[in-house]
């Protein structure tokens, strides 16, 4: 028996899962009236009377979403994925409470196309928009908001489904080794003093506040 095979048999049961914490390479807040959608320090999302995604996602006064793009590590095997989370940091003292967040969670949804922050323009929204339907949702997250200026975390379990995150990851690895996600929600600011919106820190902030994609594989 070869030495390498003996080592594999001995070390195999004690193999440590591989973890990756990936910050976005690109992120944009999609809203037709935003002054700067690419270097904004915040990612926002809110819905309208139709829900979290309109038939034509162009961004409007009653609908907004954000997009994130992650460069995936070389050699990642989606079939060996055991856990996947999107960790977002929300600004403190939001205009919604815990029950509103629970009833209207943030959604991590598949995007219709990938994008680059460097050439983004709001006119691209009809092409780069969240896919409609439950199967496009990889997972949802909600949290108990802080009652002061302290930021708080909102964690989305991307393996929750009903969307197949492993399949989306496999497509990203085969094509351009990247993954694009949309942040959407049915939380509607209308009638609530326009306070019912999610407002997360974007990648244009210091470490600890930026979005992080956490992947764990055997």
Beta strands, then each sheet from edge to edge (+ up, - down):
strand 1: 18-23
strand 2: 26-30
strand 3: 42-45
strand 4: 65-71
strand 5: 81-90
strand 6: 106-110
strand 7: 137-141
strand 8: 152-157
strand 9: 178-184
strand 10: 198-201
strand 11: 212-217
sheet 1: 1+ 11- 5+ 8-
sheet 2: 2+ 4- 9+ 6- 7+
sheet 3: 3+ 10-
end
